[in-house]
Amino acid sequence: MAVGRNVRIWRMARGLSQAQLASRLDVTFQQLQKYEVGSNRIGTGRLMKIATILSIPIATLFEGADTDPSRSLLALVADARAFRLAHAFAAIDDSTLRLSLVYLVEKIALAVPQSPRRRRRRRK
């Protein structure tokens, strides 16, 4: 699952859609989706090709594989909206503005009612 999540993160970081990466891998985008969510395993040869396309060392695709996936920071940025937020945040140079945004997001998080399932996760 961690490998698929990392493929998704790096694909998004490179600005590729699932269809674009799938086409370069000679698989359907549905197959790539299955790789990314971890329902299908990715063979070694295909992993090497993915790393080459994404211009990353193959070891990068295994980062976080030995940790609890639900508690990983990589799991957070695997969500497209969180990735966009982190990317936009990183583009802000003004540290005061960055801190203000952190405070704003924290206040919003406290004000929005959390589902019971979400609350349980936060307590861990």
C-alpha beads as a LAMMPS data file, in Angstrom:
LAMMPS data file: protein, C-alpha beads

124 atoms
123 bonds

1 atom types
1 bond types

-500.0 500.0 xlo xhi
-500.0 500.0 ylo yhi
-500.0 500.0 zlo zhi

Masses

1 110.0

Atoms # bond

1 1 1 0.000 0.000 0.000
2 1 1 2.847 2.424 0.850
3 1 1 4.451 1.886 -2.551
4 1 1 1.217 2.701 -4.379
5 1 1 0.704 5.760 -2.190
6 1 1 4.221 6.931 -3.030
7 1 1 3.587 6.411 -6.739
8 1 1 0.509 8.644 -6.374
9 1 1 2.412 11.335 -4.451
10 1 1 5.261 11.480 -6.949
11 1 1 2.887 11.333 -9.934
12 1 1 1.021 14.361 -8.563
13 1 1 4.309 16.113 -7.747
14 1 1 5.359 15.693 -11.367
15 1 1 2.007 17.036 -12.580
16 1 1 0.984 13.822 -14.321
17 1 1 -2.573 12.546 -14.450
18 1 1 -3.293 8.869 -13.884
19 1 1 -4.057 8.543 -17.586
20 1 1 -0.716 10.101 -18.578
21 1 1 1.367 7.869 -16.320
22 1 1 -0.678 4.803 -17.270
23 1 1 -0.117 5.527 -20.953
24 1 1 3.645 5.769 -20.443
25 1 1 3.539 2.458 -18.538
26 1 1 1.397 0.791 -21.218
27 1 1 -1.380 -0.023 -18.729
28 1 1 -4.926 1.288 -18.359
29 1 1 -5.570 4.131 -15.958
30 1 1 -7.797 1.729 -14.012
31 1 1 -4.783 -0.535 -13.508
32 1 1 -2.750 2.426 -12.294
33 1 1 -5.560 3.300 -9.869
34 1 1 -5.350 -0.226 -8.481
35 1 1 -1.596 0.148 -8.043
36 1 1 -2.048 3.456 -6.232
37 1 1 -4.664 2.190 -3.779
38 1 1 -2.744 -1.020 -3.170
39 1 1 -5.314 -3.482 -4.471
40 1 1 -2.834 -4.753 -7.097
41 1 1 0.853 -5.301 -6.519
42 1 1 3.391 -3.617 -8.736
43 1 1 6.015 -5.886 -10.256
44 1 1 9.692 -5.061 -10.009
45 1 1 10.094 -4.230 -13.684
46 1 1 7.124 -1.903 -13.595
47 1 1 8.427 -0.243 -10.416
48 1 1 11.699 0.444 -12.180
49 1 1 9.857 1.955 -15.130
50 1 1 7.713 4.126 -12.810
51 1 1 10.826 5.398 -11.001
52 1 1 12.437 6.211 -14.352
53 1 1 9.367 8.072 -15.631
54 1 1 9.088 10.034 -12.375
55 1 1 12.870 10.686 -12.313
56 1 1 13.310 9.343 -8.790
57 1 1 15.442 6.582 -7.271
58 1 1 13.441 3.365 -6.956
59 1 1 14.103 3.345 -3.179
60 1 1 11.965 6.490 -2.925
61 1 1 8.915 4.406 -3.774
62 1 1 9.488 2.290 -0.651
63 1 1 9.688 5.190 1.823
64 1 1 7.321 4.679 4.744
65 1 1 6.662 1.045 3.877
66 1 1 7.744 -0.006 7.365
67 1 1 5.442 2.401 9.261
68 1 1 1.726 2.456 10.036
69 1 1 0.233 3.954 6.852
70 1 1 -2.574 5.785 8.658
71 1 1 -0.073 7.723 10.800
72 1 1 2.335 8.672 8.033
73 1 1 2.763 12.213 6.761
74 1 1 3.002 10.672 3.314
75 1 1 -0.554 9.370 3.758
76 1 1 -1.697 12.945 4.278
77 1 1 -0.199 14.301 1.077
78 1 1 -1.488 11.328 -0.881
79 1 1 -4.858 13.084 -0.705
80 1 1 -5.006 15.401 -3.737
81 1 1 -6.512 18.312 -1.775
82 1 1 -3.948 18.058 1.009
83 1 1 -1.212 17.875 -1.598
84 1 1 -2.509 21.038 -3.285
85 1 1 -2.703 22.798 0.070
86 1 1 0.851 21.803 0.995
87 1 1 2.125 22.817 -2.437
88 1 1 0.448 26.239 -2.223
89 1 1 1.663 26.711 1.365
90 1 1 5.238 25.926 0.340
91 1 1 5.049 28.664 -2.307
92 1 1 4.481 31.344 0.371
93 1 1 7.767 32.967 1.404
94 1 1 6.428 35.278 4.121
95 1 1 6.821 33.422 7.451
96 1 1 4.282 35.678 9.199
97 1 1 1.686 34.905 6.561
98 1 1 2.486 31.190 6.811
99 1 1 1.986 31.266 10.573
100 1 1 -1.305 33.136 10.148
101 1 1 -2.501 30.426 7.753
102 1 1 -1.572 27.708 10.239
103 1 1 -3.594 29.483 12.945
104 1 1 -6.518 29.911 10.553
105 1 1 -6.578 26.241 9.565
106 1 1 -6.280 25.160 13.210
107 1 1 -9.247 27.377 14.158
108 1 1 -11.308 25.997 11.286
109 1 1 -10.445 22.429 12.332
110 1 1 -11.594 23.136 15.896
111 1 1 -14.811 24.826 14.731
112 1 1 -15.894 22.095 12.317
113 1 1 -17.651 19.163 13.985
114 1 1 -15.646 15.975 13.504
115 1 1 -17.283 12.669 12.687
116 1 1 -17.002 10.040 15.471
117 1 1 -14.630 8.013 13.297
118 1 1 -12.377 11.031 12.731
119 1 1 -12.270 11.843 16.453
120 1 1 -11.085 8.340 17.301
121 1 1 -8.199 8.645 14.847
122 1 1 -7.050 11.968 16.282
123 1 1 -6.794 10.546 19.822
124 1 1 -4.242 7.884 18.859

Bonds

1 1 1 2
2 1 2 3
3 1 3 4
4 1 4 5
5 1 5 6
6 1 6 7
7 1 7 8
8 1 8 9
9 1 9 10
10 1 10 11
11 1 11 12
12 1 12 13
13 1 13 14
14 1 14 15
15 1 15 16
16 1 16 17
17 1 17 18
18 1 18 19
19 1 19 20
20 1 20 21
21 1 21 22
22 1 22 23
23 1 23 24
24 1 24 25
25 1 25 26
26 1 26 27
27 1 27 28
28 1 28 29
29 1 29 30
30 1 30 31
31 1 31 32
32 1 32 33
33 1 33 34
34 1 34 35
35 1 35 36
36 1 36 37
37 1 37 38
38 1 38 39
39 1 39 40
40 1 40 41
41 1 41 42
42 1 42 43
43 1 43 44
44 1 44 45
45 1 45 46
46 1 46 47
47 1 47 48
48 1 48 49
49 1 49 50
50 1 50 51
51 1 51 52
52 1 52 53
53 1 53 54
54 1 54 55
55 1 55 56
56 1 56 57
57 1 57 58
58 1 58 59
59 1 59 60
60 1 60 61
61 1 61 62
62 1 62 63
63 1 63 64
64 1 64 65
65 1 65 66
66 1 66 67
67 1 67 68
68 1 68 69
69 1 69 70
70 1 70 71
71 1 71 72
72 1 72 73
73 1 73 74
74 1 74 75
75 1 75 76
76 1 76 77
77 1 77 78
78 1 78 79
79 1 79 80
80 1 80 81
81 1 81 82
82 1 82 83
83 1 83 84
84 1 84 85
85 1 85 86
86 1 86 87
87 1 87 88
88 1 88 89
89 1 89 90
90 1 90 91
91 1 91 92
92 1 92 93
93 1 93 94
94 1 94 95
95 1 95 96
96 1 96 97
97 1 97 98
98 1 98 99
99 1 99 100
100 1 100 101
101 1 101 102
102 1 102 103
103 1 103 104
104 1 104 105
105 1 105 106
106 1 106 107
107 1 107 108
108 1 108 109
109 1 109 110
110 1 110 111
111 1 111 112
112 1 112 113
113 1 113 114
114 1 114 115
115 1 115 116
116 1 116 117
117 1 117 118
118 1 118 119
119 1 119 120
120 1 120 121
121 1 121 122
122 1 122 123
123 1 123 124
